[in-house]
Amino acid sequence: MNAKTGPQFRWLERGDGEAVVLLHGLMGEMDHWEPSLEALSETCRAIAPSLPIFDPALSETSVPELARHIARLLDAIDIPHAVVGGNSLGGHVAVELALRRPDRVSGLILTGSSGLFERGFTRNVPHTPTAEYVREKMQEIFYDPTLVTPEWVQAVARLVTTRSTALRVLQFARAARRHNVEAELSRISVPTLLVWGKEDRITPADVAERFHALIPDSELVYLTNCGHAPMLERPEAFTEIVDEWLRETAPARAAAAAGGRP
């Protein structure tokens, strides 16, 4: 009998009840969802997995393979269906899961999602990126550049200057740009929340508007003085919006999860 191999599952979890799975971006970490997990734990089972972007056991560097990894995680922890959301590449993965496995997704939460257009972190990168270059690129993510700490810059600089991890970043960034979902978004029938930073320079407001126009049952909320990562820059406002939306759309999600119509 052949043994199955693949990336190990790693995730953070808080609370009980309906599962809400939140996915980080290309250069993000599951810990970036910690404030959201704490705030949402009072009303749901909030889960933030680690996407195996840098795990060589994930041999296919693609958005669909990351979505399959999340489906396998749901199987492993016995979650038949969940609200799935994500930031940047994580949002892209959530959309892909909703398209390929609609039986597993009862709602979507997208914030700064790729899948339509994204100003990539990996465009025009020098052969040997300096810490100063990395800091400037990271500051483009935020409205408030002081959120980019020296320690965080050093951690990202190590990733993009280490050959093996830098190659994975480049492969996933290219795969995400190729994997455009525009033609398929009209097939998403579950309630969808779009929370966008008004000053997002990576996936600007017109990207949010396009998602909103193409996803039938979608709601778009902007956060002012906020860039590409609302859950980091405006965590309290972000989770308040998510919590209110979860409450308002609970009947529609229950119908979706049961295979019926809202």
N, C-alpha and C positions, 0 to 999 in steps of 0.2 A: 504494500500500500504506500503510495507517495504522500509524503508529509507536505502540508501546505505551509508556505513561507510568505512573509510579507512584513510590513512595518508593524511595530507594536503600537497599541492604542495608549494614548496619554490624554488625560482630560482633567479639568477642574469641574467641580459640581457643588451646587448649593440648593437647598430647598427640596420640596416635594410637590407632586401634582403633575400638571401638563408639562411635557418636555419642551424646552426652548433651547435650541442648539445654536451657538454663536461662533462664527469662524473668523479667524484673523487673516490679515493680508500677507503678501509676499514677504515683507520684511517685519511682519508683526509676530506677536507671541500670544499664547493663550492667556497669559497673565494680564494682557492689556484689557481683558474683559472683566477683571476682578471687581471693579466698582459696580458694573452692571449685574454681575452674579449676586453680589451682596444685596443690592436693591431689589432685584426681581425674586429673590429666594422666598420672600414672604408670600408670594402668590403662585409660584410655579417651580418646577424642577429646572433650574438654569444650568446649562452645561457649556463649557468652552473647551473643545478638543484642540490638541496640537496637530496641525496639518504636517504630514511627514515630508515637507519640502526638501529637507537636507538629509533624508534617510535613504541611503543607497538601496535599501530593500524595496523601495518604491521605484521599480525599474522604468516605468513609463512616466515621463515628466509632462503631464497634460492635465487640463481642467477635468475632463471626464474621469481620469483615474483618481484624482482627489475626491471627486463626488462618489465614486465607487468605494473609496476608503471610508467615507462618512457613512455610507449605507451599511458597510460591514461593521462599523462601530455600533450603529443602531441595533443591528442583529446581536452583537456581542453583549450589549447591556439591556437587551430585551425591550426595546422601544419600537413599537409597531409604526408609529407616525409621530411627527413633531413639527413645531414651528421651527424653521431653519432660517438663520440670518447670517449676515457677514459683512465685513468691511473690505473694500477694494477687491483683491483676488478672492477673499472669503465669500463676498457677495456673489461673485461670478460662479463659484462652486455651488452655492446655495441655489442659484438659478438653474444650473445644470442638473442638480439633483431633482428639483421640482419638474423639470422637463422630462427627464429619463425615468424617474421613479415617482410619479405623482401620487401613488398610493402611500408613500412615506412622508409626504410633506403636506401639512394642513394649513400652513401659512408661511409667508416670506417676510423677512425684515432686511432691507438693503440700505447700506449707507456707504456712499462713495464707491459704489460697485463698478468693477470693470465688466467687460462684456460687450460694450458699445464703443466707447472711446476712453483712452487713458493716456495721459502724459507719463510715460514710463520712467521709472527710476534708473533704468539701465541704458537709456539713450545717450550716445556721445560720451560714454564713460572713458576716461583716460586709461591707458594700459595699467598704470599703477596709481589708483586713486589715493590722494592724500586725505588726511583726517579733516583738513579744512574743506576740501571738495565734498566729502561725505556730510559734514556738518551743514554746508549750504544746501545740499540736496534734501537733507532731512528737514530743514527749516521750511522748505517749500510746502511741506505737508500741513503745517500749522498756521493759523492766523497769529498765534502768540509764539514767536520763535524761542522764547525762554524755556519752553517745555522740552526742548532738545538739550539734554544734559551731556556733559563731557563723557560720563560713563556710558551713556547710550551710544554716543558717537563712536567711542572706542569699540564697543561690541559690534556695531554694524560695519565699521572699518575692517575688523578682523574677518567678517564674512565675505566682504567684497574684495579682499586682497589675498584670501586663501584660495588656491586654484580650484579645489574640488567644490567648495561651497559657492564660489563666484560663478562657476560653470552652471550649477543648478539654478541659481538666480536667473542667469541669462536664458537658460532653457525654458523655465517656467514663464518668464516675461514674454518671450517670443511666442510660446504656446498660447498664452492668454490673448495676445494681440491677434493671432490667427483665428481664435475660436470666438467669432462674433455671433451673438445670439439674437440679433435684431429680428430676423425673419421668423423666429419661433416664439417670441414673447407673447403674442396674442393667444397662445395655447395655455398660458398659465391662468387657471380659473380660481385659485385660492386667494383669500384676502392678502394683500401685499402692502406693507408699510415702507415708504421711502423717507429716510431721515437724512437730510443733506446739509452739509456746511455751506452757508451762503458764499463764503470766500474760498471754497474748494478750488485749488489751482490744478489738481491732478485729474479729477473728473468734474469739470465745471457744471454750473447750474443747468446749462442746456442739455447735459447728459441726463440729469435727474428728470427734466421735463420730457425727454424722449422715452425714458423708462415709464414714466407716468402715462404718457399717451398710448403706449403699446401694451401695457399690462392692464387688462380690463377692470379688475376690481382692486384698484390701487389708490392709495392716499399719499400725498407728498407733503412733508413738513420741512421747512427750512429752519436752521439754527443760525442766527446772526453771530458775527465775531467768531466764526468757526471755520476750520479748514476741512481737510480730507478725512479726519478721524474723530468724529463727534463723540464717540464713547470715551476718548481720552481727553479731548479738549473741553467738552461740555458734558461730563458724565451725569450730573444730576438732571439736567434738562433732557438729555437723551433718554435716560431710563424712565423719567416721568412720561414722556411721549410714548415709549414702548409699552409701559404698564397700562396707560389709558387705552391704547389701541388694542391690547390683549383683552381687556375687559369688554370693550365695545364690540369686538368681532368674535367673541367666544361662540355665539350661536352658529355663525357661518362656518367657523373652523370645525365645530362639532359635526355639522352636516357634511363638510368635506371629508373629515376623518371617517365618517360612517358610509361614505360613498354616495351620499345624496347630494341634493342641491340646496344652497342656502335659502 
